[in-house]
C-alpha cells in the first residue's frame, strides 16, 4: 500500500506537466479502493483544455498524417512531403493551455484545486533546413529523428 501511495503521489506531482507533453491525452484520473469490493473513489483528476481562440492545434499532426493537404498517412509519404517542403512553411503550433488539478473525496489533501496557464509552442523543423536534411538521411529515418 505504501508503494502504491508513493506512485500516486509521484503521478499527482507531475500530472500537470505530463499533460503538456502528451498531446493526445486530455485527462488523467487516479482512483483508490479503500477495501476489496468497495467502489473506487477519486483521488485526483488533472485535465487540460485549450484556451478559447487557440488556432493551429493539430497543425503538426495534420501535416504528418497528410490531412488537409491531400496526402496519405504512410511514413514514406510523410518523408516525401518533407523533402519537397519549403522549411519556412512547415507547421508550427502555439497554444494557450489551462491545466486543472482537483482532488477527490479519497484525497488526503482535501479539496485543494490548482489551475495553471501555459503557452506551449511546437514546430516541425520550421526554418531548419539542416535538421530536415539530417532527418531525411537513411540514418535519420532509421533513428526516427522526426
Helices and strands as residue ranges (DSSP letters): H 2-21, E 27-32, E 41-50, H 59-65, H 75-84, G 87-89, E 92-103, E 113-123, H 129-136, H 138-142
